[in-house]
Amino acid sequence: MTITGTTRLFGIIGDPVAPLRSPALFNAAFARLGRDAVLIPIAVPEGGLAEAWRGLALFDNLDGLVVTMPHKTAILPLLDALGPTARATGTVNTVRRRAEGGWEGEMFDGEGFRDGLERAGHAPAGASILQIGCGAAGRAIAYALARAGAGRLVLHDTARDRAEALVVALRAAYPALQVAVGPPDPAGFGIVVNATPLGLRPGDPLPLDPAALRAGQVVADVIPNPEVTPLVLAARAAGCATVTGRAMHEGQARLAAAWLGITGWEG
Amino acid sequence: MTITGTTRLFGIIGDPVAPLRSPALFNAAFARLGRDAVLIPIAVPEGGLAEAWRGLALFDNLDGLVVTMPHKTAILPLLDALGPTARATGTVNTVRRRAEGGWEGEMFDGEGFRDGLERAGHAPAGASILQIGCGAAGRAIAYALARAGAGRLVLHDTARDRAEALVVALRAAYPALQVAVGPPDPAGFGIVVNATPLGLRPGDPLPLDPAALRAGQVVADVIPNPEVTPLVLAARAAGCATVTGRAMHEGQARLAAAWLGITGWEG
């Protein structure tokens, strides 16, 4: 890949950016597609987003942005338009330039997770699912699981009000869904989802007690790097099927790339 | 070159950016040096610089910026410190992160031009020089020619007050220098410099009457792209030696890269 004055820009804005997989994934796709574009990491700390975005929005050669922790909710009021999932979940992970001017945001973490889960052979439709973590990615994942027809959804968050607010919102959007707040106990669930950041940093505690996992359960983690988290390791040791954050990340990138007008992503 | 989450950022900010040669030059150097860094084009129109810079200054993974038209003077008040040439000329073409925090600017267009001229075998020391154009790059070039010991320097600009102000400043800084405002007539000069943007766009008028050029004169142009401008073509047809904007640009990039801590630039 050769970057010249004509190269169009995409970015991924977050903090930290070092562990992010999107730059390698998007740039490999640009090279494969022969597209004169690059996706760069943009490290901006929490609290700096509004000013950083006001600057970025002035770059005439910027076509889009992937938005990641800790900016997935802070970006919302800075945009000119929101897609349906962004509006429903109050979160954005992708921003694109609109043909009519201004910028539009949409959220693909949830559908990317669902897509990764289904490609791994574990359809959420009809399943009994425990989801731990109701932050930005967690909200989007719960909506995607509900939309895909989850049979029963139990939500947990150490900030209980976040879990409760999400239950209320999901009941309003999906009246037929069985959804409730519950403890982080995997007993009796077919699918267990870690949607917390636990596992990103060495020494993080596990999001649940691994002794409660049983063979035959599916454990899905959202952490893309390290791909094999302590939770995934513990789940494998217990005989569970596992889906790593890589599957979610690849699903999310696939959907975001299509929305950003990057065609031919999967070759 | 592989861009990942750990890749450090450099940029070149200007308008237009499509014709710029710095991205290809710097990125080839990064690849050659095995350095995990990239230089991207950043297209920001005149008037947008202050807000764009406030955003850029928040990027934790940005290490430096090359600044080009039309931002070489507007960037000055936004920086925390200036190098000696930036202070003398009131122009900046390179910005780096300071170890003690904040950002520092310096100007290498003039010394880059002088370096390119000397490497082409045309030392300005003792020479009689006509320079047309006294904008940001022109100011820096005139200072570099004065510093290198030009014998006589005549300056022209369609905005006469710009040429006059530069003469006053140069006389103060270099009391021994013969410097004056004059017409754009090359008769009698050893070296003729185009420091205007004329030649950048197809159909631009020539900065001087080519019929007045004589064999044996040196004509140096600052336009890096197209490398062979109509002025350079006319000068070659008249039997002049020519130095293209590529020589200045490579000289400037060499000096800027060293100041940005990019060592081993020339392999």
Contacts between the chains, C-beta under 8 A, distances in Angstrom:
chain1	res1	chain2	res2	distance
A	1	B	1	6.6
A	2	B	24	6.6
A	2	B	27	7.1
A	3	B	23	5.0
A	3	B	24	7.4
A	3	B	27	5.1
A	3	B	38	6.4
A	3	B	39	7.3
A	3	B	40	6.4
A	3	B	41	7.7
A	4	B	20	7.8
A	4	B	23	5.1
A	4	B	24	5.0
A	4	B	41	7.5
A	5	B	12	7.9
A	5	B	16	7.9
A	5	B	17	4.7
A	5	B	18	4.8
A	5	B	19	6.0
A	5	B	20	3.8
A	5	B	21	7.4
A	5	B	22	7.8
A	5	B	23	5.7
A	5	B	24	7.9
A	5	B	41	4.8
A	6	B	17	8.0
A	6	B	18	4.9
A	6	B	41	7.7
A	7	B	23	6.9
A	7	B	40	7.1
A	7	B	41	6.3
A	9	B	40	6.1
A	9	B	41	7.6
A	9	B	42	7.7
A	12	B	5	7.9
A	15	B	60	7.3
A	16	B	5	7.9
A	17	B	5	4.7
A	17	B	6	8.0
A	17	B	61	6.4
A	18	B	5	4.8
A	18	B	6	4.9
A	19	B	5	5.9
A	20	B	4	7.8
A	20	B	5	3.8
A	21	B	5	7.4
A	22	B	5	7.8
A	23	B	3	5.0
A	23	B	4	5.1
A	23	B	5	5.7
A	23	B	7	6.9
A	24	B	2	6.6
A	24	B	3	7.4
A	24	B	4	5.0
A	24	B	5	7.9
A	27	B	2	7.2
A	27	B	3	5.1
A	38	B	3	6.4
A	38	B	38	7.3
A	38	B	40	6.6
A	39	B	3	7.3
A	40	B	3	6.4
A	40	B	7	7.1
A	40	B	9	6.1
A	40	B	38	6.6
A	40	B	40	6.0
A	41	B	3	7.7
A	41	B	4	7.5
A	41	B	5	4.8
A	41	B	6	7.7
A	41	B	7	6.2
A	41	B	9	7.6
A	41	B	61	6.1
A	42	B	9	7.7
A	42	B	59	5.6
A	42	B	61	7.1
A	43	B	59	6.1
A	43	B	60	3.9
A	43	B	61	4.1
A	44	B	58	5.4
A	44	B	59	6.3
A	44	B	60	6.9
A	45	B	58	7.7
A	45	B	60	6.7
A	48	B	58	4.3
A	51	B	54	5.6
A	51	B	55	5.8
A	51	B	58	5.9
A	52	B	55	4.6
A	52	B	58	4.6
A	52	B	59	7.0
A	53	B	55	7.0
A	54	B	51	5.6
A	54	B	54	7.3
A	54	B	55	5.8
A	55	B	51	5.8
A	55	B	52	4.6
A	55	B	53	7.0
A	55	B	54	5.8
A	55	B	55	1.6
A	55	B	56	5.7
A	55	B	58	7.7
A	56	B	55	5.6
A	58	B	44	5.4
A	58	B	45	7.7
A	58	B	48	4.4
A	58	B	51	5.9
A	58	B	52	4.6
A	58	B	55	7.7
A	59	B	42	5.6
A	59	B	43	6.1
A	59	B	44	6.2
A	59	B	52	6.9
A	60	B	15	7.3
A	60	B	43	3.9
A	60	B	44	6.9
A	60	B	45	6.7
A	61	B	17	6.4
A	61	B	41	6.1
A	61	B	42	7.2
A	61	B	43	4.1
